[in-house]
Amino acid sequence: MIVAWSGLGWLTFPILFVGIAIGSVGGSQTLGPAIGGAVACVVLWFWGRHLNRFGRDHTMWAVPMHWWGASLLAFGAGTTLLVLLYDG
């Protein structure tokens, strides 16, 4: 698989993985990783928007960093909702 990025876009997935890892260690086994991932997505959104103010794109696979945060947050929220409803 070819990984293509511009600017600081390469930090997208390390930020996400660190958030999930911190959530896994610091929280419950069920919701800890979801909360850590959600916080990482919010960080990606705001940091990506801030970096784009300087006129350079920060993308991973041609998707801006802040949209990775928004889309992964929506995916994570939907997945967590399904897990909570299924375990019900």
C-alpha positions as CSV (number, residue, x, y, z in Angstrom):
1,M,0.0,0.0,0.0
2,I,1.3,3.4,-0.9
3,V,1.1,6.0,1.8
4,A,0.9,9.5,0.4
5,W,0.8,12.7,2.5
6,S,1.5,16.3,2.4
7,G,2.7,18.6,5.2
8,L,2.1,17.1,8.6
9,G,-0.6,14.8,7.4
10,W,1.5,11.8,8.3
11,L,0.7,12.5,11.9
12,T,-3.0,11.6,11.4
13,F,-2.8,8.0,12.3
14,P,-0.2,8.2,15.1
15,I,-2.3,10.8,16.8
16,L,-5.3,8.5,16.5
17,F,-3.4,5.4,17.8
18,V,-2.0,7.3,20.8
19,G,-5.4,8.5,21.7
20,I,-6.8,5.0,21.6
21,A,-3.9,3.6,23.6
22,I,-4.2,6.2,26.3
23,G,-8.0,5.5,26.5
24,S,-7.4,1.8,26.7
25,V,-4.9,2.2,29.6
26,G,-6.8,5.0,31.5
27,G,-10.4,4.0,31.0
28,S,-12.7,1.0,31.1
29,Q,-12.2,-1.8,28.6
30,T,-15.5,-1.1,27.0
31,L,-15.6,2.7,26.6
32,G,-12.0,3.7,27.2
33,P,-10.7,3.2,23.7
34,A,-13.8,4.8,22.3
35,I,-13.4,7.9,24.5
36,G,-9.6,8.1,23.7
37,G,-10.3,7.8,20.0
38,A,-13.0,10.5,20.2
39,V,-10.6,12.9,21.9
40,A,-8.0,12.1,19.3
41,C,-10.5,12.9,16.5
42,V,-11.4,16.2,18.1
43,V,-7.7,17.0,18.4
44,L,-7.2,16.1,14.7
45,W,-10.1,18.3,13.7
46,F,-8.9,21.4,15.5
47,W,-5.2,20.9,14.9
48,G,-5.8,20.2,11.2
49,R,-7.9,23.4,10.9
50,H,-5.3,25.4,12.7
51,L,-2.4,24.1,10.5
52,N,-4.4,24.9,7.3
53,R,-4.5,28.6,8.2
54,F,-0.8,28.8,7.2
55,G,-1.6,28.1,3.5
56,R,-0.1,24.6,3.2
57,D,-2.2,21.4,2.9
58,H,-1.8,18.7,5.5
59,T,-3.3,15.6,4.0
60,M,-3.2,11.9,4.2
61,W,-4.2,10.1,1.0
62,A,-5.5,13.4,-0.4
63,V,-7.9,13.9,2.5
64,P,-7.2,16.9,4.8
65,M,-6.3,16.1,8.4
66,H,-9.4,17.7,9.9
67,W,-11.7,15.6,7.7
68,W,-10.0,12.5,8.9
69,G,-10.9,13.5,12.4
70,A,-14.5,14.2,11.6
71,S,-15.1,11.1,9.5
72,L,-13.3,8.8,12.1
73,L,-15.3,10.4,14.9
74,A,-18.6,9.6,13.1
75,F,-17.5,6.1,12.3
76,G,-16.4,5.5,15.9
77,A,-19.6,6.9,17.3
78,G,-21.7,4.7,15.1
79,T,-19.6,1.6,15.9
80,T,-19.8,2.3,19.6
81,L,-23.5,2.8,19.5
82,L,-23.9,-0.6,17.7
83,V,-21.7,-2.3,20.3
84,L,-23.7,-0.8,23.2
85,L,-27.0,-1.7,21.6
86,Y,-25.9,-5.3,20.8
87,D,-24.5,-5.9,24.2
88,G,-27.6,-4.4,25.7
